[in-house]
């Protein structure tokens, strides 16, 4: 009924997008609701585009893609679909992320960008770093409790029930170290892109930087 009302007013040659800011946990990892973890049931949300006919004509219709995409890329992709050029950063905050529209059209291969999620509630700051089917989750506690490291293989464990971070095999241990290094390197690069003086950062920025040990 919602789409019928939309089409009656604006016609079918418009972009309609359906997505969500987060999922919900129903005791999947011992919690109800959201804001407790960054497991897959929280971050794996649907993304559906209905495109105008003149764009859809050059693309396979009704196609379902299983390539994961970061929410930070939704805005630049939507602008690209609409043919809108973002405003210059000098007058507006820069738009982060990249457009996936060339890939959706079949012009390029899918971007291979690690996916990062985070939240800071209940006395802890948690980061999720996904590259391919490998997921690394790092949780730091403001109480001084030891940092928790989790590692999951989505290909063999899509529900993230088997933590592999304590695996005795040398091969898995090496993979863990490499992914952790990748995450820390990216986190430091994000810190370096902000103001040199941490006191100029927002409260949330300071909380995030303090949680990963970059400021006191």
C-alpha positions in Angstrom: 0.0 0.0 0.0 2.9 2.4 0.8 4.4 1.8 -2.7 1.1 2.1 -4.4 0.5 5.5 -2.7 4.0 6.6 -3.6 3.6 5.6 -7.3 0.2 7.3 -7.5 1.8 10.6 -6.4 5.3 10.4 -7.9 5.1 7.7 -10.6 7.2 4.6 -10.9 10.3 6.3 -12.4 11.7 7.1 -9.0 14.3 5.5 -6.8 12.9 3.6 -3.8 15.3 2.2 -1.2 14.5 0.0 1.8 17.1 -0.7 4.5 17.6 -0.5 8.2 20.1 1.0 10.6 20.6 -2.2 12.5 19.1 -5.6 13.2 17.9 -7.2 16.4 19.2 -9.9 18.6 16.8 -12.5 20.0 19.1 -14.3 22.5 21.4 -15.2 19.6 24.4 -14.3 21.7 22.6 -14.0 25.1 20.9 -10.6 24.6 17.6 -9.1 23.5 17.3 -6.1 21.3 20.4 -4.2 20.1 23.3 -2.2 21.5 24.9 -5.2 23.2 27.0 -6.8 20.4 28.0 -6.3 16.8 27.4 -9.9 15.8 25.9 -10.6 12.4 22.3 -10.5 13.5 22.9 -6.9 14.4 24.8 -5.7 11.4 23.5 -7.9 8.6 20.5 -5.8 7.4 18.6 -5.9 4.0 19.2 -3.3 1.3 16.7 -3.1 -1.5 16.6 -0.7 -4.4 13.8 -0.2 -6.9 15.3 1.7 -9.8 13.6 3.8 -12.5 12.8 1.9 -15.7 15.4 3.7 -17.8 18.1 2.5 -15.5 16.7 -0.9 -14.8 16.5 -1.6 -18.5 20.3 -1.9 -18.7 20.5 -4.1 -15.6 19.3 -7.6 -14.7 15.9 -7.3 -13.1 15.0 -8.8 -9.7 18.6 -9.7 -9.0 19.7 -10.6 -5.5 23.3 -9.8 -4.6 25.0 -11.4 -1.6 28.1 -9.2 -1.7 28.2 -7.3 1.7 28.1 -3.5 1.5 28.8 -0.9 4.1 26.1 1.6 5.0 28.6 4.4 4.5 28.5 3.6 0.8 24.7 3.9 0.5 24.6 7.7 0.1 27.2 8.0 -2.6 25.7 5.0 -4.5 22.2 6.6 -4.3 23.5 10.0 -5.5 25.3 8.2 -8.4 22.1 6.4 -9.4 20.3 9.8 -9.4 23.1 11.5 -11.3 23.7 14.0 -8.6 27.1 15.4 -8.0 28.0 15.9 -4.3 28.6 19.5 -3.2 32.2 20.6 -2.8 33.6 19.8 0.7 34.5 23.5 1.2 30.8 24.3 1.7 29.6 21.0 3.2 31.0 18.1 5.1 32.6 15.6 2.7 30.6 12.6 1.7 32.4 9.4 2.8 32.2 6.0 1.2 32.2 5.1 -2.5 29.5 4.4 -5.1 28.7 0.8 -5.9 26.6 1.8 -8.9 29.4 0.9 -11.5 29.5 -2.6 -10.0 25.7 -2.9 -10.0 25.7 -1.9 -13.7 28.3 -4.6 -14.4 31.0 -2.1 -15.4 33.5 -3.0 -12.6 34.1 -5.7 -10.1 32.7 -5.4 -6.6 34.8 -3.1 -4.3 36.9 -5.1 -1.8 36.6 -2.9 1.2 36.8 -4.2 4.8 33.5 -3.6 6.7 33.8 -1.9 10.1 31.0 -1.6 12.7 31.3 -0.3 16.3 29.3 0.7 19.4 30.0 1.9 22.9 27.5 1.1 25.5 27.3 -0.8 28.8 30.8 0.2 29.9 32.6 -1.1 26.8 33.6 -0.2 23.3 33.3 -2.9 20.6 34.6 -3.0 17.1 33.8 -5.4 14.3 36.2 -5.8 11.4 35.2 -8.0 8.5 37.3 -8.8 5.4 35.9 -11.5 3.1 34.4 -14.2 5.3 36.8 -13.4 8.2 35.4 -11.5 11.2 37.4 -10.0 14.1 35.6 -8.5 17.0 37.5 -6.5 19.6 35.9 -5.4 22.9 37.6 -3.0 25.3 36.2 -2.5 28.8 36.4 0.9 30.6 36.6 -1.0 34.0 40.1 -2.3 33.1 38.9 -5.8 32.4 41.1 -7.5 29.8 40.4 -6.8 26.2 38.3 -9.5 24.5 39.2 -10.8 21.0 36.8 -13.0 18.9 37.4 -14.4 15.5 34.8 -16.1 13.3 34.8 -17.8 9.9 31.5 -17.0 8.2 31.9 -19.6 5.5 31.7 -22.4 8.1 30.0 -20.6 10.9 27.5 -18.0 9.6 25.9 -17.6 13.0 29.2 -16.7 14.7 28.9 -19.4 17.4 32.4 -20.8 17.3 35.1 -18.4 18.5 38.3 -19.4 16.7 40.6 -16.9 18.5 41.9 -19.6 20.8 42.5 -22.1 18.0 45.7 -24.1 18.6 46.6 -24.4 14.9 49.5 -22.2 13.7 47.7 -21.3 10.5 44.6 -19.9 12.2 46.7 -18.1 14.8 48.7 -16.4 12.0 45.4 -15.4 10.3 44.2 -13.8 13.6 47.4 -11.8 14.0 47.2 -10.5 10.4 43.6 -9.5 10.7 44.2 -7.8 14.0 47.2 -5.9 12.4 45.0 -4.8 9.5 42.3 -3.5 11.9 44.8 -1.6 14.1 46.5 -0.1 11.1 43.2 1.2 9.8 42.2 2.5 13.2 45.4 4.5 13.5 44.9 5.9 10.0 41.5 7.1 11.0 42.9 8.8 14.1 45.6 10.5 11.9 43.0 11.9 9.6 41.3 13.9 12.4 42.5 17.0 14.4 46.0 16.8 15.8 44.7 18.0 19.2 42.5 15.3 20.6 40.8 17.9 22.8 39.2 19.3 19.7 37.4 16.1 18.9 33.8 15.5 19.9 32.9 13.6 23.0 32.1 10.5 21.0 35.4 10.7 19.1 37.3 11.0 22.4 35.5 8.0 23.8 36.3 5.9 20.8 40.0 7.0 20.8 40.3 6.4 24.6 38.8 3.0 24.3 41.5 1.8 21.9 44.3 3.4 23.9 45.2 6.3 21.6 44.5 9.0 24.2 44.3 9.0 28.0 
